[in-house]
Amino acid sequence: MGNVGTAPGTTTIKLPTGHTVALGDWIDDRHWSTAELENGDTTTLQLFSAGRSQQIVGGQRMNTLVDTNIPASGISGLPKSWMFLVYGFAFEFTRAARVTPPSTTLQLADFSDPIRVATFFQINRRIFCRYVYNGKMYSEGLIVDYPQGHGMSVFTTQPATEVVNNGVPSPRDRLAMVLPVEERELLGYGMEITPVIALVIDQPASDDTVDLSFVDLRCTKNGLIQRNVV
């Protein structure tokens, strides 16, 4: 049954703030942002602080569509007339990698492997995560507290094969928040990742040459998005 201002039969959600939204105006989608971690890092990075065609968080290469899909930095908030009801966060280790000489900066095309259990363990126990919107903390924890809810599932008889996911590959097993974070236009947001001690990233490479000292970590916000459609 519709509320005031909506047609009868329209499905609506009443938010904790008292606002009522009509689902016909929204899409179920996600925003994501990637950070480049390096062995020895101690500096706090803010995921969602770099939009498309800006430098990747923590690195020097430019973001591509696989690194982020936000149109601009989250520091300045959502674009005008947008809203986002965030129902969950998810972290995914997308690769371990190394720089290809003579370059001194990591590129997307550089040699990469899936991360191994030891790499996952060392990073997870060193990083504190905190999501901040409009100057307030809304969620905090470790990487394992935000399972990715998707990923590769591998069965093999080869003992050398090792694949690690941040949670089982099921969309039903990602973090689901009881109360959404209601985000509005032009109010800053970001997921802070803080190494409490220096990161240790030193993964043996599958080609048995130079070890991998970088990891790309992607954070995804899942929920309902309202935006201008052109």
C-alpha positions in Angstrom: 0.0 0.0 0.0 1.5 3.3 -1.0 2.3 6.2 1.3 1.6 9.9 0.8 3.3 11.0 -2.4 3.5 7.6 -4.0 1.0 5.7 -6.1 -1.1 2.9 -4.5 0.6 -0.4 -4.7 4.1 1.1 -4.7 6.6 -0.8 -2.5 8.2 1.6 0.0 10.8 1.5 2.8 10.7 3.7 5.8 14.2 4.6 7.0 15.3 5.2 10.6 15.5 8.9 9.8 11.8 8.9 8.9 12.3 9.3 5.2 10.2 7.0 2.9 11.7 5.8 -0.3 9.9 4.1 -3.3 11.8 1.1 -4.6 10.8 2.0 -8.2 13.2 4.9 -8.1 16.2 2.8 -7.0 18.6 0.1 -8.3 20.2 -2.7 -6.3 23.9 -2.2 -7.2 27.4 -1.6 -5.8 30.3 0.9 -5.7 33.8 -0.4 -5.3 37.3 1.1 -4.8 40.7 -0.5 -4.8 43.9 0.3 -2.7 47.4 -0.8 -3.6 49.2 -2.2 -0.5 53.0 -2.5 -0.4 55.4 -4.4 1.9 56.3 -2.2 4.8 53.3 0.2 4.5 52.3 2.0 7.7 50.1 4.8 6.4 46.3 5.0 6.6 44.6 4.8 3.2 41.1 5.8 2.5 39.2 3.7 0.0 36.7 5.6 -2.2 38.9 8.7 -2.0 39.8 8.4 -5.7 37.3 8.2 -8.6 37.6 7.0 -12.2 40.7 8.4 -14.0 42.4 9.4 -10.8 45.4 7.7 -9.2 44.7 4.5 -7.4 44.6 4.7 -3.6 48.1 4.0 -2.3 49.7 3.9 -5.7 50.7 5.9 -8.8 48.9 4.2 -11.7 45.6 5.5 -12.9 42.3 3.8 -11.8 40.6 1.6 -14.4 37.1 0.3 -14.5 38.2 -2.8 -12.6 39.7 -0.7 -9.8 36.7 1.6 -9.1 33.3 2.7 -10.6 32.7 5.8 -8.6 32.6 8.9 -10.8 34.5 11.2 -8.3 36.3 11.2 -5.0 34.1 10.1 -2.0 35.7 12.9 0.0 33.3 15.3 -1.7 30.4 12.9 -1.4 27.9 11.4 -3.8 27.1 13.4 -6.9 24.2 15.8 -6.8 20.7 14.1 -6.6 22.2 10.8 -5.7 21.4 8.7 -2.6 22.9 5.4 -1.4 21.4 3.0 1.2 24.5 0.9 2.1 23.4 -2.5 3.3 26.9 -4.1 3.4 30.6 -3.8 2.9 32.9 -6.5 1.4 36.7 -6.8 1.0 38.4 -8.8 -1.7 42.1 -9.4 -2.3 42.2 -9.1 -6.1 45.9 -10.0 -6.6 49.5 -10.2 -5.3 51.9 -8.5 -7.8 55.4 -7.2 -8.4 56.8 -4.3 -10.5 58.2 -5.2 -13.9 61.6 -3.5 -14.5 62.7 -1.0 -15.6 59.5 0.6 -14.3 59.5 1.5 -10.6 55.7 1.7 -10.2 53.2 -1.1 -10.2 50.9 -1.4 -13.3 47.8 -3.4 -13.9 49.5 -5.6 -16.5 52.4 -6.5 -14.2 53.0 -10.1 -13.1 50.2 -11.2 -10.7 49.1 -14.2 -8.7 46.2 -15.0 -6.4 47.1 -14.3 -2.8 48.1 -17.2 -0.6 46.9 -18.0 2.9 50.1 -16.7 4.6 49.7 -13.3 2.8 46.1 -13.1 3.8 46.9 -13.9 7.4 49.7 -11.4 7.7 47.6 -8.5 6.2 44.4 -9.3 8.0 46.0 -9.3 11.5 47.7 -5.9 10.8 44.9 -3.8 9.3 42.1 -2.0 11.2 39.2 -0.9 9.1 36.7 1.9 9.8 33.9 3.3 7.6 33.2 7.0 8.0 30.4 9.0 6.6 29.9 12.7 7.1 32.5 12.6 9.9 30.9 9.8 11.9 32.0 6.2 12.2 29.4 3.6 11.1 31.3 0.3 11.0 34.7 -1.0 12.1 36.5 -4.3 12.3 39.1 -6.4 10.5 39.1 -7.5 6.9 37.6 -10.9 7.8 34.6 -9.1 9.4 33.6 -8.0 5.8 33.5 -11.2 3.7 33.4 -10.8 0.0 30.5 -13.0 -0.7 31.9 -14.1 -4.1 35.0 -15.5 -5.7 36.7 -18.5 -7.2 35.9 -22.0 -5.9 38.6 -24.5 -6.9 38.9 -28.3 -6.5 42.2 -29.8 -7.5 44.4 -32.9 -6.8 47.5 -30.8 -7.1 48.9 -30.0 -3.7 50.7 -26.9 -5.0 47.4 -25.2 -5.9 46.2 -22.7 -3.3 43.3 -20.3 -3.5 42.1 -18.2 -0.6 38.9 -16.1 -0.5 37.7 -13.7 2.2 34.7 -15.9 2.9 32.9 -18.5 0.9 31.8 -17.7 -2.7 28.1 -17.1 -2.0 26.3 -13.8 -2.4 24.2 -14.7 0.7 27.3 -14.8 2.9 28.5 -11.2 2.5 28.1 -8.8 5.5 24.4 -7.7 5.7 23.7 -4.7 8.0 20.4 -4.6 9.9 20.2 -0.8 9.5 21.6 0.7 6.3 23.9 3.7 6.2 21.8 6.4 4.5 24.1 8.4 2.3 23.1 11.7 0.7 24.7 14.0 -1.9 27.8 16.0 -1.2 28.6 14.5 2.2 32.0 12.8 2.4 32.5 9.1 2.9 35.3 6.5 2.9 36.6 3.2 4.2 39.8 3.8 6.2 42.4 1.0 6.4 45.1 1.5 9.0 48.1 -0.8 9.4 48.7 -0.9 13.1 52.1 -2.3 12.4 54.1 -2.4 9.2 52.6 -4.7 6.5 54.4 -7.9 5.6 53.9 -8.8 1.9 56.5 -11.1 0.6 54.8 -13.9 -1.4 56.7 -16.4 -3.5 55.8 -16.1 -7.1 54.4 -18.9 -9.2 57.2 -18.4 -11.8 59.8 -19.0 -9.0 61.6 -15.8 -9.7 61.2 -12.4 -7.8 58.8 -12.5 -4.8 55.5 -10.4 -4.9 55.6 -7.4 -2.6 52.3 -5.7 -3.6 48.6 -6.6 -3.0 45.5 -5.0 -4.5 42.6 -4.8 -2.0 39.1 -4.0 -3.2 36.3 -2.7 -1.0 32.7 -2.9 -2.2 29.6 -1.2 -0.9 26.4 -3.1 -1.6 22.9 -1.5 -1.4 20.2 0.5 -3.1 21.3 3.5 -5.3 19.2 6.4 -6.5 20.8 8.4 -9.3 20.0 10.5 -12.3 19.5 8.4 -15.4 20.5 10.0 -18.7 
